Amino acid sequence: HTQLGSDIVADTVAAAVVLEKPFAVIDLGTATTISAVNATGELIGVIIAPGVRLSVDALSQNAAELPYISLSEPKALLGKNTEDSMISGSVYGTAAMIDGIITRLCEEFGRDYISVIACGGLAGDVIPFCQTEIEIEPYLTLNGLNHIYKLNQRKGKST
């Protein structure tokens, strides 16, 4: 495959309007994606990992003793029962993955800091538990689609 998902394109277009480059865009939905854009504005790549809900559902479906749970705010880093432990593992685990990847992107870009923005239905559940400074923009994908539409409208008028 040589194509990217339209959500990734829309997210990075919207982020490019509001963020200093280089930057990363995190989309927390069915999948968790992290897209990286370099200092010249080039999308250099994407990480796609299982989403938080998908991971929890996989545990419930494939581990006989683990129940189906609702995602909620972890009570603590370490759970005291199965449900709390699954919530902590999924939320803090995803947050730690995000922090680790952003740290590695900073190293790859040779910077101490890069701008990071997040969107997606689960951003509000996970991003507050990240140690990295990450802005949440719930309408990032829609903003990107709107920006692309306006760019295409201008192109149509100029030809």
C-alpha positions, 0 to 999 in steps of 0.5 A: 500500500502506498496511500495514507488514510484520509483522517491522517491527511486531514489531521496533519493538514489541520495541525500544520495550520496551528503548530510550529514544525516539527510536530506530531499528531496523535489520533486516539480512536479505533486505532491509535495513530501518531503522525510525524511532520518534520521542520520542512512540513513533510509527513515523514511517517506514521505509527499505527497501534491498537486503540485503547478500546480495541486493546481492552476488548481483545483482553476481555475476549481472549483472556477467560478471566478478564471481564468486559469493562467500561473505560474510565479515569484510572483511580491510581497507577496500580489497580487493586482489583481486576477492573481497576487494573485493566483500566490503569493498564490501558490508559497509563499504558497508552499514555506511556507509549505516546510519551515514549514515541514523542521522546524518540521523535524529539531525538530523531528531530534533534530537539528537546521539544516538538509540538504535539496535538491530539484528537479522536474520541479517546483523546480526553481519556488518555492525554491527561495521563501523558507526561508530554505537553499535548494539546487536545483539539476534538475537531482537528480532523474536521478542521483539516477537511475544511481547510482542504476543501477551501484550498480546493475551492481556491484552486478551482476558481484560479483555473 
